[in-house]
Amino acid sequence: RRCNSKTLLRSYTVVASIAAILSVAQIITSNLPLQ
């Protein structure tokens, strides 16, 4: 089942990229002054 491993790796990379974007967005929003 090499196709399953490929899809699993692809989904993992997508989730990792989304998590990275969310973390960066959270850092930016936390650095912004809330006035």
PyMOL commands that set and color helices and strands:
alter all, ss='L'
color gray80, all
select helices_A, chain A and resi 2-31
alter helices_A, ss='H'
color red, helices_A
deselect
rebuild
show_as cartoon
